[in-house]
């Protein structure tokens, strides 16, 4: 529905014909009435959530090492003072 509205808006039409408006409204009503699928009972059963959780766990486990690398790189950079 959003694509249809964007297409209609970009077309530059000043007045839309009634069948087009009715079609867009019908699609909007259909989209609203269609319930999204229920979430899985076990959040880890959802592959996207499980993958994101593994990524976050990996970042958390390595945050200290990442901080040490950032500190080492920052200390190795030559200090440049801005002109005042």
Secondary structure as UniProt FT lines:
FT   HELIX           2..10
FT   TURN            11..12
FT   HELIX           18..33
FT   HELIX           43..45
FT   HELIX           47..76
//
